[in-house]
C-alpha cells in the first residue's frame, strides 16, 4: 500500500491539505499518516500526547465524512504520530520511517521580503525531503483533471521521470510537458525538443502525454499563462535550486493571484539540487542585502525570501 504523510498543525491550511489527501488516498489507494508536533515544554505535561492524538482522531472523523461518502471514508486507513519538538526536526526521519511515497501539506504564503522562511513552511521542508511534496493552497478543491509538468528537461535524469510515473495511479489524467526557453536560446530549440521527447518516452503514464516547447522571457509568468490556457489544476515542478523553489511560493505572486498559487503544486527534487541564492522577483532584486551567505543560516533557512 502507498503511504501519504500529512503534517497537521490544526490551521485551516492544514485541514484543506488533509481533505485533499483523503481524496487521494481513496483514489490511489493509500494509507494516511498524520504527523503533529508540539513544543517539548508542553509535551512534558501528563497525558498531553494522548490528548493531542485524540484531537487528531476527532479531526479525521469530521473531515473524512464531511467531504467523502461514508463508503469511501471507511476505506482510508490512518496512523497517528504525535511527537514532542518542532516539525523540521522530525519531518525527514518520519518520512523515512513510514516510507512515505508523498507528503501533502498546506500552503501559507510568506512575504518574500523576509531574509528567511519559517522552518516549518512547505518550501523549507521540501528541501529536507527526497520524496515528492504536494503543496495544497487554501480552499476546497477536487482532484485534478489536467496536469502540467514544467522543468528544464535537458538536465533531468531518468530517475525523476520514474518517480513521477509512480504517481500515475494517483493522477490518471492528461499530462502536459512544457519546456520554456528564452529568446536568446532559440539556437538550442532542437536539443531542447529532443530532451523533452526523451523525457516523455521515460514516462509510464496511463493518459495522453503532450509535449510543448514555449518561448518566453519570464518563465514563471509564462507558466501561469500556459496553465491558465490549459485549465490545469495540478502543477508539477522540478526545481534545481532553492531560488527556483522559492519563486513558486513567494507572496509577491500570491498577492496578484497568480494562477500557480491557486492550484496544488507537486515538488519533485531534481538531481543536483543546490541552495543557490537567487532573487525570486524584481522586488527581491532591489534588496540584495537579504541574499546572505548560506553559511550564515541554518539548513532550514537557506531560501532567500527577500
N, C-alpha and C positions, 0 to 999 in steps of 0.2 A: 504493500500500500504506500502511496505517496504521503508526504508529510508537509504541512504548511505551518510555519512558525509565525505567530502573531503577537507582537509586543503590545501590551494593554496598559494604559495609564488612566483609564476612565474619563478621558476627554471625549468630546463629540467626534473629533477626527479619528480617534482610535475605534470608536463604535462603528463609524462608517467603514473603516478598514475591515473590521470583523464581519460586518454584514456582507461585504464583498467576498471575503474569504469563505464564508458559509456557502455562497452560491458556487464558488469554485470547487469547494470540497464535494458538493453533490455531483457536479459535472465530471470531475476528474476520474474517480473519486479519491479523496484524501482524508487523512486524519488531521485535525487541527490542534496544535499545541499552543496554549496561551501562556505567555510569559509576563509576569508582573513583578516589578522590583519596588521595594520600599526602603526608605533610609535605614541604615544599620542601627541608628539610635532608637528609632521607633520599633524596629523588629525585636529589640531586646525585651519588650513587654510581653507578659504571658499571653498566649493564645492569639497574638497579633497575626501570625502567618496563617493560622487556621481560619481566622475571621476574614482575612483578605481572600483566601481561597473560596470561601463560601460566597463572598461578594462576586467573585468571578463566575461562579456557577449560576448565580441568580441572573447576571448579565447575559450569560449564554442562553439560558432558558427563555429569557424575554426576547432576545434578538432572533433566535432560530425559528421561533413560531410566529414572530411578528412579520417577517418577510418571506418565509418559506411555507410551503404546505406542511401539514403535520407529518405526512408520509416522508417527505424529503428531510425534514428536521430530525426525524428519528434515525435517519441513515448516517448522520455525521457522528463520528467518534471523537471525543475531546480528551485532552490531557492538560493538566494544570501544573504550572511551575511558579511558585511564589518564593522569591529569594530576597535576602537582605542585601542592600547595596544599591548601586545605580546601574542602569541598563547597559551602558557601554562596557562595564566590567564583566558582564555575563553574556552579552549577545553572541560573541564569537563561539564561546565554549558551548552554549546551549544549542546553537545551530549545528555544531559538530555532534553533540550528544544525541540529539534526536534525528540526525541525518536529514536535516531539512532540505527539501527539494526547492522550496520557495519561501521567502519571507514577505509577508504582507503587512504594511504599516501605513498609518495616516500621514498626511502632509500638513505641516504648519509652515507657511512661507516665512522666511527670515529676511530681515532687512539687509540688503547686500552692502550697506554702508558700515556694517559691523566688521571688526577685524577677524572674528572667529565665529563659526557657527556653534550653537549649543551641542554638547557631546551626544545628546540623545535625538538629534534631528536626523531625518532619513538620509540626507546627503552624507553626514558624518558616519552613520552606522553602515552605510553601503560600502564605505572604504574598508571596513573591518571584515566583510563577508566575501566569500568566493561564490556562494550560491546566488541565484537571481533574487533581486529585491523589487517587489511591486509596490509602488507608492501611489496611494489612492487619495485623491483630493476630496474635500468635504462634499457631502450630498449623497443622496440615494441614487444608485445607478445600476443598470442591468449589465450582464456580461457582454463583452464586445462582439460586434458583428463584422468589424473590419479592422485589421491590424496593420500598422505601418512600422517598418523596421528601418531606422536611419543609422548609418555608420560609415566609416571610412573602410570600405570593403577591400581596398588594396593592401591593408595592413592586418586584417583579421586572420586569425588562424582557424583551422578546421574545427578545433575543439569547441569554440564558441558556437559555431553553427550546429554542432551536435547537441550542445546544451539547450539551444533554442528548440531543436527538434524534440527534445524530451518533454517540452511543454505543449506539444501539438495537440494532445488529447484535451488539455485544459482550454485551448483556444482554437477549436477546429473551424476556423473561418478564413476567408480570403486574406492573403498576406501580400503587402506591397513593400518591395525592397527599393529603397531610394538612396542614391549616391549623389551628393551635392558637390559641385566644383565651382571655383571662382573663374571669372572671365580669363584671367591670365593663365589658367590651367587648360585652356582649350586644346593645346597640342597633346595633352595627356588623355584625351577623351577615349581613344581606342583601348589603352591599357586599363583605364578605369572601367570601361564597359566589359572587358574581358574578366576583370576581377569580380565585378558584380555578377556576371553569368556563372563564374566558377563557384561563388558563394551560394547561389541559388541551387546549383547542382548538388551541393553538400547537404541540403535540407531534406528531411523526410517529413513533408507537410501534407496532410490529407486534403487540403483545399487548394484552389488555384493560387499560384505564386506569380506575381508580375514584377518585372524589373523596370526601374526608372532612373535615367541619368539626367539630372536637372542642374542647370546653370543658375547660380545666384550668388551675389557678393556677400550677403548676410545669411549664413547657413541657418541659424535658428529662426529668423523671420521667414525665410523661405520654407522651412519645415512647417511652420504654423500655417502658411498659406496652402501648402500641399495637403496637410492633414484635414484642413477645412474643406478643400475641394473633394477629397476622397471620403469625407464623412467618417473619418477614423474615430474609433472610441477606445483604442489602446495604442500607445506609442512605445516602441522598443528602442532603446538606445544602447550603444556600446562605447562609453566614454574611454578615452585613452589617458586622460589626466583628470586631476581634481578640479582644474579650472573648467573643463568641459562639463563635468558633473554639476558643478555649482551653477553654471549658466541656466540649467533647466529648472532650478528651484528658487531662483532669485526673485525677491519681491517686486523688483522693477518690472518683471513680466506679469506677475500676478495682479498688480495694480491696473494694468491695461487689459486685464482679462484675456491674455494671450491664449490661443487655442490649446497649446500643450499643457497649460496649467489647469485646464478644465476637464482633462481626461486622465485616467491612470497611466503611469509611466513605469515600464519594466526596465530595470537597470541590469545589464549583463556586463560584468567586468571584463574588459578586453585584456589580452596578454600584453605585457609590457606597460601596464598601468603605472603612472608615476604621479607624484604630487607636485606637478609644475604649477608655479604661481602665475595666474593669468587674471586679467580684468574681465569680469563677466559681462559688462555692458559699457556704453560710452560714459555713463555717470561714474562707474568704477574707475575708469581710466584717468579721471581727473583727480583721484586720490591715491597716488602711488605709495603713499606712506603706509597704507594698510597691507601692502604686499610684504609682510615681514618674512625674514628668512625662516625656512622650515624648522631649523634647529631651535628657534625661539618659542615654538609651540609644542604642545603635547601631540600625540598621534591622533587625537580626536579633533584637533584644532588646526588642521592643515589646509582647509579650504579658504580661499581669500574672499571673505564676504566684505565688500568694500562699501 
